Amino acid sequence: MTNKSIVGVLLGGKTLVAGRVKNGIIESSITKRIDNNAIEEKIISEIINIINEVINEDVEGIGIGVPSLVDVVKGIAYQVEKIPSWKEVHIKDILENKFKLKVYVNNDANCFAVGEKYFGIAQDFENIVGLILDSGVGAGVVFRGHLYSGTNCGAGEFGYLLYKNHNFEYYCGEGYFEEKYGLTSDVLYERALQKDKIALAIYEHYGCDVGNLIKAIMFTTNPEIIVIGGSISKAFSFFEGEMNKVINTFTYPHILKKLKIIKSENKDIAILGAVALFYDAQNMTMKKY
């Protein structure tokens, strides 16, 4: 492991976050709004500028998370979510040429999972799923202590598994609240805090869907721990009970006994997850040689 600093960057649909991290401590960080409809070069310029604001001579490498499929070897981001101009961006080559440092690129959900492994509540586990409940459903898989991205960075796309009349993403993402009940996720949460019976009932129904999603994850990956993050996770206490009722019907009780399901509490996981890409890549190199 390195004693030098690493820069972590997370590109969101409308935000850009960057930070400099040393030994798990964020030394400097910044968040900026971006125009997600800007041309490719403009957003690349924004990324370079925000890195320049946190980088110093102690920095050894850069990790960047993007909401898209990624060629993790070449560091190419494809069809970035909510950024129309980013069809095929060779972000690794661009940043390595600019900063003369090693750059690692991966999907934002994978960053979340590996961030919890290196800096969060999953540090003591080897087989981890980081589950993001947000505008959609994202997930990252850590297998035997290291991030598993799959051949095309497509591992962990549990949201696209068929469920009911659509898929898990349809029923477990924020859009379902508005389409089904005419409520935004934020309004629903505020009403639940006020003990509104309708809001609480909606979350109970939602918990059933999330429970079935977790059962699908258990069948496909059999993790030791599932860490739940994303904007909807703030309502975890409202849907946890019904979620667990469904999970407790899992076919193999002895597997269920070994599983932990925990809500992420790390407010800095966006930066730390991107930084963790560097740590994980270095560990993989050490294990190979």
C-alpha positions as CSV (number, residue, x, y, z in Angstrom):
1,M,0.0,0.0,0.0
2,T,1.1,3.6,-0.6
3,N,1.8,6.3,1.9
4,K,1.4,8.9,-0.7
5,S,-1.8,10.8,-1.6
6,I,-4.4,9.6,-4.2
7,V,-6.9,11.8,-6.0
8,G,-10.4,10.4,-6.3
9,V,-13.0,11.8,-8.8
10,L,-16.6,11.0,-9.3
11,L,-18.5,12.2,-12.3
12,G,-22.2,12.4,-11.7
13,G,-25.0,13.4,-14.0
14,K,-24.9,17.0,-12.9
15,T,-22.1,17.1,-10.3
16,L,-18.4,16.6,-10.2
17,V,-16.7,15.6,-6.9
18,A,-12.9,15.4,-6.3
19,G,-10.7,14.9,-3.3
20,R,-7.1,14.2,-2.3
21,V,-6.8,11.3,0.1
22,K,-3.9,10.1,2.2
23,N,-4.1,7.0,4.4
24,G,-7.8,7.1,4.3
25,I,-8.1,10.7,5.3
26,I,-9.5,13.3,2.9
27,E,-7.0,16.2,2.9
28,S,-8.9,18.3,0.4
29,S,-12.2,18.0,-1.5
30,I,-14.4,20.0,-3.8
31,T,-17.9,19.6,-5.4
32,K,-19.0,21.4,-8.5
33,R,-22.1,21.6,-10.6
34,I,-21.6,20.8,-14.3
35,D,-23.7,21.3,-17.4
36,N,-24.4,17.7,-18.3
37,N,-25.5,18.8,-21.8
38,A,-22.1,20.4,-22.5
39,I,-19.8,19.0,-25.3
40,E,-17.4,16.2,-24.4
41,E,-14.3,18.5,-24.4
42,K,-16.0,20.9,-22.0
43,I,-16.7,18.3,-19.4
44,I,-13.2,16.9,-19.8
45,S,-11.9,20.4,-19.1
46,E,-14.0,20.5,-16.0
47,I,-12.5,17.3,-14.7
48,I,-9.0,18.5,-15.4
49,N,-9.7,21.7,-13.6
50,I,-11.2,20.1,-10.5
51,I,-8.2,17.7,-10.3
52,N,-5.8,20.7,-10.5
53,E,-7.7,22.2,-7.5
54,V,-6.9,19.2,-5.2
55,I,-3.7,17.7,-6.6
56,N,-0.2,18.4,-5.1
57,E,3.3,17.0,-5.5
58,D,2.5,14.1,-3.1
59,V,-0.1,12.6,-5.3
60,E,0.8,9.2,-6.8
61,G,-2.3,8.3,-8.8
62,I,-5.9,9.1,-9.8
63,G,-9.1,7.0,-9.6
64,I,-12.2,8.1,-11.4
65,G,-15.8,6.7,-11.2
66,V,-18.3,7.3,-14.0
67,P,-21.9,6.3,-14.4
68,S,-21.4,4.0,-17.4
69,L,-19.9,0.8,-18.8
70,V,-16.1,1.1,-18.8
71,D,-13.3,-0.7,-20.5
72,V,-11.3,-0.9,-17.3
73,V,-8.1,-1.9,-19.1
74,K,-8.1,0.9,-21.6
75,G,-10.0,3.3,-19.3
76,I,-12.7,4.1,-21.9
77,A,-16.1,5.3,-20.7
78,Y,-19.1,4.4,-23.0
79,Q,-22.5,6.0,-23.1
80,V,-22.2,7.9,-19.9
81,E,-25.6,8.2,-18.1
82,K,-27.2,11.7,-18.3
83,I,-24.2,13.1,-20.2
84,P,-25.3,12.8,-23.9
85,S,-22.0,13.9,-25.4
86,W,-19.9,11.2,-23.7
87,K,-20.3,8.3,-26.2
88,E,-16.8,6.9,-26.1
89,V,-14.3,8.9,-24.0
90,H,-10.7,7.7,-23.5
91,I,-10.5,9.3,-20.1
92,K,-7.6,7.2,-18.8
93,D,-5.3,8.2,-21.7
94,I,-6.4,11.9,-21.5
95,L,-5.7,12.2,-17.8
96,E,-2.5,10.1,-17.8
97,N,-1.1,12.3,-20.6
98,K,-2.1,15.4,-18.7
99,F,-0.9,14.5,-15.2
100,K,1.8,11.8,-15.9
101,L,0.2,9.6,-13.2
102,K,-1.4,6.2,-13.2
103,V,-5.2,6.5,-13.7
104,Y,-7.8,3.9,-13.0
105,V,-11.4,4.2,-14.3
106,N,-14.5,2.2,-13.3
107,N,-18.2,2.3,-13.0
108,D,-19.5,4.5,-10.1
109,A,-21.3,1.5,-8.4
110,N,-18.1,-0.5,-8.5
111,C,-16.4,2.4,-6.8
112,F,-19.0,2.3,-4.1
113,A,-18.4,-1.4,-3.4
114,V,-14.6,-1.3,-3.4
115,G,-14.7,2.0,-1.4
116,E,-16.7,0.2,1.4
117,K,-14.1,-2.6,1.2
118,Y,-11.1,-0.4,1.7
119,F,-12.5,2.5,3.7
120,G,-16.0,1.6,4.9
121,I,-18.0,-0.9,6.9
122,A,-17.0,-3.9,4.8
123,Q,-13.3,-3.9,5.5
124,D,-13.4,-7.2,7.4
125,F,-15.2,-9.1,4.5
126,E,-13.9,-10.7,1.4
127,N,-17.2,-11.2,-0.7
128,I,-19.2,-8.0,-0.8
129,V,-22.0,-6.4,-2.8
130,G,-22.5,-2.7,-2.7
131,L,-26.1,-2.0,-3.7
132,I,-27.1,1.6,-4.7
133,L,-30.8,2.5,-4.6
134,D,-31.1,5.8,-6.4
135,S,-32.6,7.0,-9.7
136,G,-32.0,3.4,-10.7
137,V,-30.4,0.3,-9.2
138,G,-26.6,0.0,-9.3
139,A,-24.3,-2.6,-7.7
140,G,-20.7,-3.5,-7.5
141,V,-19.2,-6.8,-6.5
142,V,-16.0,-7.5,-4.5
143,F,-15.0,-11.1,-4.8
144,R,-12.3,-12.7,-2.7
145,G,-11.2,-9.2,-1.5
146,H,-10.9,-7.6,-4.9
147,L,-13.3,-5.7,-7.2
148,Y,-14.9,-7.9,-9.8
149,S,-15.9,-5.9,-12.9
150,G,-16.6,-8.7,-15.3
151,T,-15.5,-8.8,-18.9
152,N,-17.0,-5.5,-20.0
153,C,-17.5,-3.9,-16.6
154,G,-21.1,-5.4,-16.6
155,A,-20.9,-7.5,-13.5
156,G,-23.4,-6.6,-10.8
157,E,-26.2,-5.2,-13.1
158,F,-28.8,-6.8,-10.9
159,G,-31.3,-4.0,-11.7
160,Y,-31.8,-5.4,-15.2
161,L,-32.9,-8.8,-14.0
162,L,-36.5,-9.5,-15.0
163,Y,-39.0,-9.0,-12.1
164,K,-42.8,-8.9,-12.2
165,N,-43.8,-7.0,-15.4
166,H,-40.5,-5.1,-15.8
167,N,-37.2,-5.5,-14.0
168,F,-35.8,-4.6,-10.5
169,E,-34.6,-1.2,-11.7
170,Y,-38.2,-0.2,-12.5
171,Y,-39.6,-1.2,-9.1
172,C,-36.6,-0.3,-6.9
173,G,-35.6,3.1,-8.4
174,E,-36.8,6.5,-7.5
175,G,-38.9,6.9,-10.6
176,Y,-41.3,4.2,-9.4
177,F,-42.5,6.3,-6.5
178,E,-43.5,9.1,-8.9
179,E,-45.0,7.0,-11.6
180,K,-47.0,4.7,-9.2
181,Y,-47.9,7.1,-6.4
182,G,-47.3,10.6,-7.8
183,L,-44.7,11.4,-5.1
184,T,-41.0,12.2,-5.5
185,S,-38.6,10.3,-3.3
186,D,-37.9,13.3,-1.2
187,V,-41.5,14.1,-0.5
188,L,-42.3,10.5,0.3
189,Y,-39.4,10.4,2.8
190,E,-40.5,13.6,4.5
191,R,-44.1,12.3,4.8
192,A,-42.7,9.1,6.3
193,L,-40.8,11.1,8.9
194,Q,-44.1,12.6,9.9
195,K,-45.5,9.1,10.3
196,D,-47.9,9.5,7.4
197,K,-49.7,6.1,7.0
198,I,-49.8,6.2,3.2
199,A,-46.1,6.9,3.0
200,L,-45.2,4.2,5.5
201,A,-47.4,1.7,3.5
202,I,-45.6,2.6,0.3
203,Y,-42.2,1.9,1.9
204,E,-43.5,-1.4,3.2
205,H,-44.4,-2.4,-0.4
206,Y,-41.0,-1.1,-1.6
207,G,-39.3,-3.2,1.1
208,C,-40.9,-6.3,-0.5
209,D,-39.4,-5.5,-3.8
210,V,-36.0,-4.7,-2.4
211,G,-36.2,-8.0,-0.4
212,N,-36.7,-9.9,-3.7
213,L,-33.8,-8.0,-5.3
214,I,-31.5,-9.1,-2.4
215,K,-32.7,-12.7,-2.8
216,A,-31.7,-12.5,-6.5
217,I,-28.3,-11.1,-5.4
218,M,-27.9,-14.0,-2.9
219,F,-28.7,-16.6,-5.5
220,T,-26.2,-15.1,-8.0
221,T,-23.3,-14.0,-5.8
222,N,-23.7,-15.4,-2.3
223,P,-22.0,-12.4,-0.6
224,E,-21.0,-12.2,3.1
225,I,-22.3,-8.6,3.3
226,I,-24.5,-6.3,1.3
227,V,-24.0,-2.6,1.9
228,I,-26.9,-0.4,0.8
229,G,-26.3,3.2,-0.4
230,G,-27.9,5.7,-2.7
231,S,-30.4,8.4,-2.0
232,I,-33.2,6.0,-1.1
233,S,-31.0,4.4,1.6
234,K,-31.8,7.3,3.9
235,A,-35.3,5.7,4.3
236,F,-33.8,2.3,5.1
237,S,-35.5,2.1,8.5
238,F,-38.9,2.5,6.8
239,F,-38.5,-0.5,4.5
240,E,-36.0,-2.7,6.4
241,G,-38.7,-4.7,8.2
242,E,-40.6,-5.8,5.1
243,M,-37.4,-6.3,3.3
244,N,-36.2,-8.7,6.0
245,K,-39.5,-10.6,6.0
246,V,-39.0,-11.4,2.3
247,I,-35.3,-12.2,2.7
248,N,-36.1,-14.6,5.5
249,T,-38.0,-16.8,2.9
250,F,-34.7,-17.5,1.1
251,T,-34.4,-21.1,0.0
252,Y,-31.2,-21.9,2.0
253,P,-31.4,-20.8,5.6
254,H,-27.8,-21.6,6.5
255,I,-26.6,-19.1,3.8
256,L,-29.0,-16.5,5.2
257,K,-27.5,-16.8,8.7
258,K,-24.1,-15.7,7.4
259,L,-25.4,-12.7,5.5
260,K,-25.2,-9.1,6.9
261,I,-27.2,-6.3,5.3
262,I,-26.0,-2.8,6.4
263,K,-26.8,0.7,5.4
264,S,-23.7,2.7,4.3
265,E,-22.9,5.5,6.7
266,N,-19.9,7.0,4.9
267,K,-20.7,10.4,3.6
268,D,-17.4,10.6,1.7
269,I,-17.8,7.3,-0.1
270,A,-17.9,9.0,-3.5
271,I,-14.3,10.2,-3.2
272,L,-13.0,7.3,-1.2
273,G,-14.5,4.8,-3.7
274,A,-12.7,6.4,-6.6
275,V,-9.5,6.4,-4.5
276,A,-10.0,2.7,-3.7
277,L,-9.7,1.9,-7.4
278,F,-6.0,2.7,-7.1
279,Y,-5.6,0.7,-3.9
280,D,-7.4,-2.3,-5.4
281,A,-5.3,-2.2,-8.6
282,Q,-2.1,-2.1,-6.7
283,N,-3.1,-5.0,-4.5
284,M,-4.0,-7.0,-7.7
285,T,-0.5,-6.3,-9.1
286,M,1.2,-7.4,-5.9
287,K,-0.8,-10.6,-5.8
288,K,0.1,-11.4,-9.5
289,Y,3.8,-10.9,-9.0
